[in-house]
Amino acid sequence: MLTMTYEYKLEPTAEQIESIEQTLDICRSVWNFALRQRKDWCASRKSPINACSIQSEYIISADEPFPNYHKQAKQLTQAKKLYPHLKTVHSQVLQQTLRTLDRAWDDMKARGFGLPRFKNKYRMRSFVFPQLGKDPIRDDGIKFPKLGWVKWRQSRPIPFGFQVKQARIVRKASGYFVMLSLQLNVNVSSPMPHGHPRGLDLGFDKFVATSDAEEIKRPRFEITLQRKLKLLQRRLKNKQKGSNNRHKLNQKIARLHQRISDTRKDWHFKLAHHLCDGAGMIFVEDINFVSWQRGMLSKQSADAGFGQFVNILEWVCFRRDVYFAKVNKDGTSQTCPNCGAHTGKKTLDIRFHHCDECGYRTTRDVAASQVLRNRGLNAVGQTVVENVCGLEATGSIGHDTLVGTGRSRKPNSRELGIPSLKVTEHSEVARGRGGCQELMVPID
Ligand SMILES: [Zn+2]
């Protein structure tokens, strides 16, 4: 099942804006209340009874069950009788807020994430309708429960065969947007494995390394814009709470956040198209992005947006008739892509692969992506023929046909139609002996 998120600008009336803002407000109070309840429950259990001070007294009785999603959702229904303003928001929207909190809470426990945070009005930026009514999309509007028909700018058509699953309304610095989760219900035949195989290794050092020995760095804008963001956030500390200057600075920060995410998304699309060029199959590591983000490089990893990139890549592959598959990543750095020998564990600081068995040399990341490609080919029942003409043959041809040999000249990214992409090639492989075709044969 293929899902895609499309974003559209909304053009709500003044009345609808008021309603959206009110919804955000109420979602925020529900979130904060439910979070406080969970925190209180935990706090009341932390200290043993005999050590209770006045502050941390047992306000919550010892046999009170934990306020989980079901308990909080039930309470919400009851609270609506007391607080009629809660009823102004569609009930599923509020349930969804509790569900999001529940997930954030579980993530914290299971994956070592930080505690969910209380939200001020800048942090509560969106809410979700888990479903829309019947036929919610017209050329001139989208119909949301409680809000009615909201005008939208249909910047691109909803692709044929897709249905709207859920809708998230987002307030951004530049207005209100809707993110529609689209799902392909009809079983469209996805591309068959064919053509040139390409393995991809994602990382921090290089954003992507391909089995064709291309290494693509993270774009510069990431670094410069993040630095700018940090600067603004630091300035926030000097501004008085509630002051006009603080408000202005907050808006500036919000705009920058948006610019970063827009630019990144744009780059992800360009990169995905570039990686599809000349490939018939793409194999990417099946990495648990969430658990990866918890690690020491958590901030960097979240910024890099690997999860979003892989989603976009899958979509672009589908559109371009390139076969896409995820492949197990375990031990990719311990295997030689050329001869399959076990090369022992490489620590992160070892950037090169050198096989004692067959003498194959390349960078660590390229080697990993080549192992991924080989595994992917295995999985689809094809294999790279044992190369018969030289050690550096594997993968070098695809690279040559893609961007030219290292000897002729460096690829011009403008020629590739990717203005903001930096293409670096690893000379050792790119300038390999060449002349060796990779042959694909079915295993049986
Ligand atoms: Zn080897």
Residues whose N, C-alpha, C, O or C-beta is under 5 A from the ligand:
A	BS01	ZN	C336 N338 C339 G340 A341 C355 E357 C358 G359 Y360
